[in-house]
């Protein structure tokens, strides 16, 4: 009972389907249902993900908008003085640092020296 799908006319796939049986009575009692088997099938088809870098498992500080460089530096200083800085892995500066919406550069009025800030942090 195997089916093979071939795409001889294209090098890309628009969708991919993998199926499995529904949840078994054992799944209701805490035994894994079909999800682990489906995840293994997906991993075999796409490859196993790489282990994320160590910083990804720490605390990420983020909010919708930090208005200026001094605010971010102040937050980092608060973490430092409270002894929590070693737990902080990422301080996310979201898209509102742009000069105009969609411009990927820092607004120099609010962010006078992002390179120095990054080195300090």
Phi and psi restraints in degrees (value plus and minus 20) as a CYANA .aco file:
   2 UNK   PHI    -155.3  -115.3
   2 UNK   PSI     126.3   166.3
   3 UNK   PHI    -150.4  -110.4
   3 UNK   PSI     114.5   154.5
   4 UNK   PHI    -135.9   -95.9
   4 UNK   PSI     113.5   153.5
   5 UNK   PHI    -129.3   -89.3
   5 UNK   PSI     109.8   149.8
   6 UNK   PHI    -136.9   -96.9
   6 UNK   PSI     120.9   160.9
   7 UNK   PHI    -143.0  -103.0
   7 UNK   PSI      61.5   101.5
   8 UNK   PHI     -95.7   -55.7
   8 UNK   PSI     -40.5    -0.5
   9 UNK   PHI    -118.4   -78.4
   9 UNK   PSI     -20.1    19.9
  10 UNK   PHI    -167.0  -127.0
  10 UNK   PSI     135.5   175.5
  11 UNK   PHI    -123.2   -83.2
  11 UNK   PSI     -18.5    21.5
  12 UNK   PHI    -144.4  -104.4
  12 UNK   PSI     138.7   178.7
  13 UNK   PHI    -142.2  -102.2
  13 UNK   PSI     111.7   151.7
  14 UNK   PHI    -103.3   -63.3
  14 UNK   PSI     -49.5    -9.5
  15 UNK   PHI    -174.2  -134.2
  15 UNK   PSI     141.6   181.6
  16 UNK   PHI    -164.0  -124.0
  16 UNK   PSI     115.2   155.2
  17 UNK   PHI    -140.8  -100.8
  17 UNK   PSI     113.9   153.9
  18 UNK   PHI    -149.1  -109.1
  18 UNK   PSI     121.2   161.2
  19 UNK   PHI    -149.9  -109.9
  19 UNK   PSI     146.6   186.6
  20 UNK   PHI    -177.6  -137.6
  20 UNK   PSI     157.7   197.7
  21 UNK   PHI     -96.4   -56.4
  21 UNK   PSI     141.6   181.6
  22 UNK   PHI     -88.2   -48.2
  22 UNK   PSI     156.7   196.7
  23 UNK   PHI     -80.9   -40.9
  23 UNK   PSI     113.2   153.2
  24 UNK   PHI    -111.0   -71.0
  24 UNK   PSI     144.3   184.3
  25 UNK   PHI     -77.5   -37.5
  25 UNK   PSI     -50.5   -10.5
  26 UNK   PHI     -85.5   -45.5
  26 UNK   PSI     -52.0   -12.0
  27 UNK   PHI     -83.4   -43.4
  27 UNK   PSI     -54.4   -14.4
  28 UNK   PHI     -87.6   -47.6
  28 UNK   PSI     -41.1    -1.1
  29 UNK   PHI    -119.3   -79.3
  29 UNK   PSI      -4.1    35.9
  30 UNK   PHI      76.4   116.4
  30 UNK   PSI     -24.1    15.9
  31 UNK   PHI    -102.3   -62.3
  31 UNK   PSI     118.4   158.4
  32 UNK   PHI     -76.7   -36.7
  32 UNK   PSI     118.1   158.1
  33 UNK   PHI    -106.1   -66.1
  33 UNK   PSI    -166.0  -126.0
  34 UNK   PHI     -98.5   -58.5
  34 UNK   PSI     -32.8     7.2
  35 UNK   PHI     -78.4   -38.4
  35 UNK   PSI     -65.9   -25.9
  36 UNK   PHI     -79.1   -39.1
  36 UNK   PSI     -59.1   -19.1
  37 UNK   PHI     -86.8   -46.8
  37 UNK   PSI     -59.1   -19.1
  38 UNK   PHI     -86.4   -46.4
  38 UNK   PSI     -60.2   -20.2
  39 UNK   PHI     -83.9   -43.9
  39 UNK   PSI     -60.3   -20.3
  40 UNK   PHI     -85.0   -45.0
  40 UNK   PSI     -60.7   -20.7
  41 UNK   PHI     -82.6   -42.6
  41 UNK   PSI     -62.3   -22.3
  42 UNK   PHI     -83.4   -43.4
  42 UNK   PSI     -64.1   -24.1
  43 UNK   PHI     -84.3   -44.3
  43 UNK   PSI     -58.0   -18.0
  44 UNK   PHI     -83.2   -43.2
  44 UNK   PSI     -56.4   -16.4
  45 UNK   PHI     -97.5   -57.5
  45 UNK   PSI     -56.4   -16.4
  46 UNK   PHI    -127.1   -87.1
  46 UNK   PSI     -37.1     2.9
  47 UNK   PHI      79.7   119.7
  47 UNK   PSI     131.0   171.0
  48 UNK   PHI     -95.7   -55.7
  48 UNK   PSI     121.9   161.9
  49 UNK   PHI     -89.4   -49.4
  49 UNK   PSI     129.6   169.6
  50 UNK   PHI     -93.1   -53.1
  50 UNK   PSI     135.3   175.3
  51 UNK   PHI     -86.9   -46.9
  51 UNK   PSI     111.6   151.6
  52 UNK   PHI     -85.9   -45.9
  52 UNK   PSI     136.0   176.0
  53 UNK   PHI     -83.0   -43.0
  53 UNK   PSI     137.7   177.7
  54 UNK   PHI     -76.7   -36.7
  54 UNK   PSI     -56.5   -16.5
  55 UNK   PHI     -83.7   -43.7
  55 UNK   PSI     -43.4    -3.4
  56 UNK   PHI     -87.7   -47.7
  56 UNK   PSI     -38.8     1.2
  57 UNK   PHI    -114.4   -74.4
  57 UNK   PSI     -20.0    20.0
  58 UNK   PHI    -109.1   -69.1
  58 UNK   PSI    -191.3  -151.3
  59 UNK   PHI     -98.9   -58.9
  59 UNK   PSI     116.4   156.4
  60 UNK   PHI    -130.1   -90.1
  60 UNK   PSI     100.3   140.3
  61 UNK   PHI    -115.0   -75.0
  61 UNK   PSI     106.1   146.1
  62 UNK   PHI    -173.9  -133.9
  62 UNK   PSI     131.4   171.4
  63 UNK   PHI    -172.6  -132.6
  63 UNK   PSI     153.4   193.4
  64 UNK   PHI     -80.8   -40.8
  64 UNK   PSI     -61.4   -21.4
  65 UNK   PHI    -170.7  -130.7
  65 UNK   PSI     106.4   146.4
  66 UNK   PHI    -120.8   -80.8
  66 UNK   PSI     101.7   141.7
  67 UNK   PHI     -95.2   -55.2
  67 UNK   PSI     -48.2    -8.2
  68 UNK   PHI    -176.9  -136.9
  68 UNK   PSI     146.0   186.0
  69 UNK   PHI     -78.1   -38.1
  69 UNK   PSI     -62.2   -22.2
  70 UNK   PHI     -80.1   -40.1
  70 UNK   PSI     -54.5   -14.5
  71 UNK   PHI     -84.9   -44.9
  71 UNK   PSI     -64.1   -24.1
  72 UNK   PHI     -85.1   -45.1
  72 UNK   PSI     -63.9   -23.9
  73 UNK   PHI     -83.1   -43.1
  73 UNK   PSI     -55.9   -15.9
  74 UNK   PHI     -85.6   -45.6
  74 UNK   PSI     -59.4   -19.4
  75 UNK   PHI     -84.6   -44.6
  75 UNK   PSI     -63.5   -23.5
  76 UNK   PHI     -81.9   -41.9
  76 UNK   PSI     -59.4   -19.4
  77 UNK   PHI     -85.5   -45.5
  77 UNK   PSI     -57.5   -17.5
  78 UNK   PHI     -82.4   -42.4
  78 UNK   PSI     -63.7   -23.7
  79 UNK   PHI     -80.7   -40.7
  79 UNK   PSI     -60.5   -20.5
  80 UNK   PHI     -85.6   -45.6
  80 UNK   PSI     -68.8   -28.8
  81 UNK   PHI     -89.7   -49.7
  81 UNK   PSI     -45.1    -5.1
  82 UNK   PHI    -107.2   -67.2
  82 UNK   PSI     -22.5    17.5
  83 UNK   PHI      60.2   100.2
  83 UNK   PSI     -10.8    29.2
  84 UNK   PHI    -116.6   -76.6
  84 UNK   PSI     -23.6    16.4
  85 UNK   PHI     -75.1   -35.1
  85 UNK   PSI     -59.4   -19.4
  86 UNK   PHI     -81.1   -41.1
  86 UNK   PSI     -42.3    -2.3
  87 UNK   PHI    -103.3   -63.3
  87 UNK   PSI     -38.2     1.8
  88 UNK   PHI    -101.5   -61.5
  88 UNK   PSI      99.4   139.4
  89 UNK   PHI    -119.8   -79.8
  89 UNK   PSI     -58.7   -18.7
  90 UNK   PHI    -159.7  -119.7
  90 UNK   PSI     115.7   155.7
  91 UNK   PHI    -136.2   -96.2
  91 UNK   PSI      85.4   125.4
  92 UNK   PHI    -102.4   -62.4
  92 UNK   PSI     104.0   144.0
  93 UNK   PHI    -126.5   -86.5
  93 UNK   PSI      87.7   127.7
  94 UNK   PHI     -96.1   -56.1
  94 UNK   PSI    -194.7  -154.7
  95 UNK   PHI     -87.5   -47.5
  95 UNK   PSI     -30.5     9.5
  96 UNK   PHI     -93.9   -53.9
  96 UNK   PSI     -15.5    24.5
  97 UNK   PHI    -101.3   -61.3
  97 UNK   PSI     -26.6    13.4
  98 UNK   PHI     -86.2   -46.2
  98 UNK   PSI     134.3   174.3
  99 UNK   PHI     -86.2   -46.2
  99 UNK   PSI     -70.6   -30.6
 100 UNK   PHI    -153.6  -113.6
 100 UNK   PSI     138.5   178.5
 101 UNK   PHI     -78.8   -38.8
 101 UNK   PSI     103.3   143.3
 102 UNK   PHI      76.0   116.0
 102 UNK   PSI     -29.0    11.0
 103 UNK   PHI    -109.9   -69.9
 103 UNK   PSI     100.1   140.1
 104 UNK   PHI    -103.2   -63.2
 104 UNK   PSI      -5.3    34.7
 105 UNK   PHI    -123.9   -83.9
 105 UNK   PSI     135.0   175.0
 106 UNK   PHI     -93.0   -53.0
 106 UNK   PSI     121.0   161.0
 107 UNK   PHI     -92.5   -52.5
 107 UNK   PSI      93.7   133.7
 108 UNK   PHI     -85.7   -45.7
 108 UNK   PSI     -40.1    -0.1
 109 UNK   PHI     -87.2   -47.2
 109 UNK   PSI     -61.1   -21.1
 110 UNK   PHI    -115.8   -75.8
 110 UNK   PSI     -43.9    -3.9
 111 UNK   PHI    -147.4  -107.4
 111 UNK   PSI      56.7    96.7
 112 UNK   PHI     -85.8   -45.8
 112 UNK   PSI     -50.8   -10.8
 113 UNK   PHI    -170.8  -130.8
 113 UNK   PSI      54.2    94.2
 114 UNK   PHI     -82.6   -42.6
 114 UNK   PSI     -50.2   -10.2
 115 UNK   PHI     -84.4   -44.4
 115 UNK   PSI     -66.1   -26.1
 116 UNK   PHI     -84.5   -44.5
 116 UNK   PSI     -58.0   -18.0
 117 UNK   PHI     -82.5   -42.5
 117 UNK   PSI     -64.8   -24.8
 118 UNK   PHI     -81.8   -41.8
 118 UNK   PSI     -61.0   -21.0
 119 UNK   PHI     -85.6   -45.6
 119 UNK   PSI     -60.3   -20.3
 120 UNK   PHI     -85.8   -45.8
 120 UNK   PSI     -64.9   -24.9
